[in-house]
């Protein structure tokens, strides 16, 4: 039989898969099948009641570090502590302190002073008049051991001088106002006292007396009451008159100068005849 007698085989349309690509195809097929299948639900095992609480109780407790609490103190107590710990800087007359001295204090004695307490003390300490005077005169700043720690800048020295001048001006103004107030009160006191004395001896009518003194008639009684009260206070606070010291007998203190005259004339030999000697 010739080859033409047998029919030709149908062509294989399935793409050929190379050996290298075979595992990948198997994997994809398995993932596709698994994704399409319904997912099996695995029931959870029941937990015993109180198991969670027991596990939490058995867990180790981590102890937190204790927080350091710095006792609060007043600026006065802070000053006393600094004097006792750093007498080279904070005892005696004020000295210009080193810049950023607060950080040095915290480094030397940690946990003793709070930042707020040190800030309040340093503001008060460096703002005193004595410290400002020292700042204008000194050329160096000093550390906690009293050693030089930098020069005083011209800017800081000028600022201290300006603040001192401002304070002197305020002081002079207050003193002048106080002197003026005292002088006015003293004058008013004398005026009321004189008004009371004149009223006690006047023969004028009330209206004429008020017109003479330049006082409103409805204010006269009030001024007189104040004058009477002030006179009583002055008399009560007046120191008692000291009794004169009794004099010793004249004979015990020696003869008086004029005792040489009269009955006790000066001896003639004490003065040369003819009177006093001529002046030279």
Secondary structure by P-SEA (a helix, b strand, c coil): ccccccccccccccccccccaaaaaaaaaaaaaaaaccbbbbbccccccaaaaaaaaacbbbbccbbbbcccccaaaaaaaaaaacccccccccccccccaaaaaaaaccccccaaaaaaaaaaaaacaaaaaaaacccbbbcccccccccccaaaaaaaaaaaaaaaaaaaaaaaaaaaaaaaaaaaaaaaaaaaaaaacccccaaaaaaaacccccaaaaaaaaaaaaaaaaaaaccccccccccccccccccccccccccccccccccccccccccc
